[in-house]
Amino acid sequence: MVEDDRPPSPEEMLRVIEEQRAATTKWLCGDPLLLYLPWGVAWLIGFTAFFLHYGLDGRAYAPISQMQALALLMAGQIVAGAIAAFGIVRMNSLVRGDSSARGAMYGYAWMAGMLLMVVICLRMGPLLPPDETGLLWAGTSLLVVAVLHMAGGALWLNWPMFFIGAWVAAVDALGVLLGAGWHALLTAVLLGGGFIVAGLWLRRHDR
């Protein structure tokens, strides 16, 4: 038997298994740069606009209307959603069986959660002042993001995803308690900026 034909040692087999496990996890969890960076940019820009509209003392810091801030946020989120969808479709194209079904059900959970959020806000929003209506929409949407990130982390045993969801929940709760202006500021800086940092760090960590 030549040296190249020798059976692999246990150490080599463990190394190969670990490399395959890491590669599989990366594909199952998607490209973090596509999943986090676009949302971070959208939230940083959109919620900064809301912060300039609300201010921290009830007076606007810039002549930006609530509808202009909302249009800016929604435009950013549409672009971010399209980029994230591209990453998810590319990811699912390489996955079959139970993992594919699990991912599909998780995607349906996002749709159901956001739809329920819209129904609640449309029903309760008209009963509140304009600033509180904006806080209702922002707070409940981030609630869905937080819970489903934590659920996804538990589903795929992905601790970074779970902790990101917990971070979103903590920032969202604090912002709701402090009011619309503070919520917009905290979301822009800690979640918008945080998602950008998380995407870059996770991409570097994967490499």
Secondary structure, 3 states (H helix, E strand, C coil): CCHHHCCCCHHHHHHHHHHHHHHHHHHHHCCHHHHHHHHHHHHHHHHHHHHHHHCCCCCCCCCCCHHHHHHHHHHHHHHHHHHHHHHHHHHHCCCCCHHHHHHHHHHHHHHHHHHHHHHHHHHHHHHCCHHHHHHHHHHHHHHHHHHHHHHHHHHCCCHHHHHHHHHHHHHHHHHHHHCHHHHHHHHHHHHHHHHHHHHHHHHHHHC
